[in-house]
Amino acid sequence: MAKKVLVVDDEKLIVKGIRFSLEQDDMEVDCAYDGEEALAMAKAKAYDIILLDVMLPLLTGFEVCQQIREFSDVPIVMLTAKGEDMDKILGLEYGADDYITKPFNILEVKARIKAIIRRTSQKDAKDAKHIIESGDVRIDCDNRRVYIAGKEVNVTAKEFEVLELLVLNPNKVYSRENLLNIVWGTDYPGDVRTVDVHIRRLREKIELNPSEPKYVHTKWGVGYFFKG
């Protein structure tokens, strides 16, 4: 099956060159020329890898990368015309998997893409598919997807982590402080209201009637739990 690549750069000649070269290797290539378009395409379609320029109109590459990481673990390679180490480090901190500095050799780009796709494919083949099911709830832990009665529900990374933790420990009540520490980390600067907001949004997505939840329940004065 052809590998799907999203190339994002506002320099159309660069995009054209990368696209032509990758298509010669039987890859399926989509193109975007600004940050908002790239983000919309990443949400609408599953890609095997994304080549993402740092300097983009509307949203920067770093902003796009950060937002994609809210819903996808797709490998992202940042393209930057700058050579400063800070840009490279910042790109990786925002969730990028690798970076390539312009001007680049297209053969290097192709080699890097193939190496990352191969590494990702090997990991997917090696890891056993982990599925959690409880009633109408089905969680694909490997692909970080949630299904309710067979229909996929789009959740953010943190919403997924909260739900996964609760479903893996049915009927166990977690205080808001515990959830904050486990999911966000002990050094997270926010407060427990963050947990309340994510629980509310999660209920709006997975519950038929959020005011009378079937799955994620509140134990008043204590915390939250998943009813198994």
N, C-alpha and C positions, 0 to 999 in steps of 0.2 A: 504494500500500500504506500502511495506517495506521501512523503512527509510534508506537513503543512507549515509554511513559514510566513510570518508577518514582518515586513520590512517597513520601518518608519523613519522618514527623513524628509525635511522640507526642500532638499536639493534634488530635484527630479532626475538629473543626469546620474547622480549616485544611485538612486533607487532603480533606475532603468538598467544600469550596469550590473548591480547585484541580482536583480530579478532575472536578467538574461542568463547570467552565469549559473544561478541555482537551477533554473529551468532546464539547462543543459544536463544537469544531473537528475532529472526527472522529479524535481521537487515542485510542489504546488505553492505558488507565491502570491500573496495578497500585499497590497501597498497602501500606506497611509502617509499623509503629508503634514499633519498637525496633531497635537496631543489629544484633542477631543475626539477626532476621527479614529485615532489609534485605540483609545480606550473603548469606544463604542464597538469597534471590530473585535477587540479582545473579549468583550462580554458576549458578543453574538456568536462567536465561533471558537472551537477548540483548536489551538495551534500546538505544534511540537516544539517550536522555538520562536522567539521574537527578537529581531534586531531593532534596537531602539536608540535613536539619536538623542543626545543630551539637550541640544539647543533646538527647541521646537516652538512654533507659534501656539497660542492659546493655553496650552499646558506644557511645562517642561518635561523632558524625558524622565527626570527624577520623580516628578509628581505622578506621571503616568505609571511608572514602575511601582511606586508606593500604592497607588490605588488598585492596580492589577493584583498585587499581593493580598488584597483584602478578599479576593475570591478565587485566585488561581495560583498554582505552583509552577506554571509553565516556565521553562528556562528562558531567561532574559539576558541578552548580551548588549551592553551599552556601547554606543558609538560616540566618540568624542573627538573634537578637533583640538582640544586642549591637552597639554602634556603634563599638567600639574598633578602630583600624587593625590592632592586633596580631592580633585574631581573623581579620580578612580576609586579612592576609598569611600567617598560619599555615595557613589553609584552602588557599590557593594553593600553599604549599610542600608540603602533603601530597598534592598532585596534582589539586586542584580546578581547573576551567576558568574558573569565574566565581563570584560571590557576590551575594546579594540580602539586604538588611537589612530585618528586620521592624520595623514593619508595612509591608507592601508593597501596591502596586496590582496587582491581578490582570492588568490589561492590560499592565503592565510585565513581569510574569512571562511572559506568553504571548509578548510581543515578543522577550524575551531567549531563550526556548526556541526559537522559530522561527529566530532569527538563528543560533544555535549549530548547530541541525540543518542549516540551509541551508549553512552554512560547511563542516560536516563532510561533507555529501553532495557538495558541489562538489569537495572535496579527494579524496574517494573516486573520483569520476568522472574527475578529472584524472590521478591517479596510475595508472600502468600496474600491473596486478596482477603481483606478483613471486613466482614459485613456484620453489622449489629442489627438485629430485628427485635422489636417489641411492639406487639399489636400492629397498628397500621404504620408505625415508624420504622423506616429502614435507613441505616447510615452506612455509607461506603467510606470507611476510614482511609483507605489508600488514596482514593480520588477526592476525598473531602466533599462528598455530596450527600444530600438529605432528600429522602422521598417520603411523602405522606400518602398512603393508599395508592402507591404506584406512581404518583405524580411528583416530579422533582420540584423542590423548593429552593430558591436562591437565598443562601445565608452568607453572612460575612465570615471572615476567618475566626473572629472572636466568638461570634454566635455559634459557630460550629463547635469550637472547643468547649464552650459551656455545655451545649447539648450533649456532646460526646461524653463528657465527664459524668453528667447526670444519668445518662442512659446506661453507662457502664456500671453504675452503682445505684440500681433502682431502689427506691424507698429510703435511701440514705439522705438525710437532711444536711445541706451545706449552708453554713452561715454566709452572709454577704462578704464578710471579711475573709473567710476561707476561699470562696470563689475568686475574690480579687487577687489573693496571694498566689493561688494555683494557676489561674489562667493568665493574669496580667503580670505576675511576678511581685516579689516583696518590695522591689525598688520603684514600682509604678507610682508616679506622683499624684494620681487621681484618688478619689475617695469611693466609698461603697455605692454612691449613686450611679456610678458607671455600671455596676452589676444590675441595678434596678432597670436602667435604660435598656440594657441588652436583653434582659429577661422579657421586658415588655415588647420589644421588637421581635424577639423570637416567638413569643406567643401569637403576635399578630400574623406571623408567617405560617405557623404550624397548627394553630388551634382553630377549629371551626368557630368557636365562640370564646375569644380571649378573656372575657369577663368570667366565664365558667370553664376554666381549662380542663382538658382531659389528660394532658401529658405532664406539663410542668406546673407543679403545685406550690403554693406558699404555705409554710407552717408558721403561722403568725407569731411574731416575736422571736423566731429562731432562724428561718432561712428558706431555702428552696429545695425541692426534690422532684424526681421523676417517678411517677406512679407506674410501677411495673405490673 
